[in-house]
Amino acid sequence: MIDSTLIDDLITIALKEDIGDGDHTSLSCVDSDLTGKAELLVKQKGILCGVELAKKIYSLFDPSLSVTVFIHDGTLVAPGDVAFVVEGKTTSILQTERLVLNFMQRLSGIATQTAEYVKLIEGTKAKILDTRKTTPGLRLLEKYAVRIGGGFNHRIGLYDMILIKDNHIDFAGGVAAAITKTKEYLRAKGKHLKIEVEARTFEEIQEILQFDVDRILIDNFTPEETVRAIKIINGACETESSGGITKESILAYAQAGVDYISVGALTHQIKSLDLSLKAL
């Protein structure tokens, strides 16, 4: 699970957003000293994700709550499965119910979809990557869900890897200028970051290969064009395909021989997994 104060801050903000000056429904009709239990019930087949986050939410909101976990993150679940039981102050369980479900349903949806993409390219060397197309504020959690589903994180943000894309190239004055300026910047700053460069044409691939870079992003090529691109690159650096790749076309790209395939849909076109929290 992610160990970050950013997650603690996110949970605090989310609870404040939901509870405001009080959960007046629970406070008005449930005795404040009442204790009870509730189970996290799975209602749809998929990959479970968010159990560790749920434990963190309960711990931060009310440390007296206890959680007994039966199914851990990354497990394939089916309708009727019980992931965990939370026990303690009833009003605390009620006040955290929606936040736990909102997070777990979305993260499980991402993990489930990622697992589906990973399955589609089984038997090839390609790895599934996520992108920065994440929900603002939820990136660390959504990228965690991608890993739980069997995918890999491309980069966390703009700070941990160089990715020279089409707009950078155009604003910088071309491929050579963009790469040269980037290498000068990294030397001046004393930074050691991997460099990936997007190629829109075969000519740009040839130009990139004049430099020492870590990866070439083969963007919006057809599978057939990707085969040709891989031959041109010939192992000089890592390769990545991206751009409108779907479940129907992803195997063809993997079979073309790329090392990575990035899929924005992992995090921005997902269906949440159906879960519920039921009193016992």
Disulfide bonds with the S-S distance in Angstrom:
none
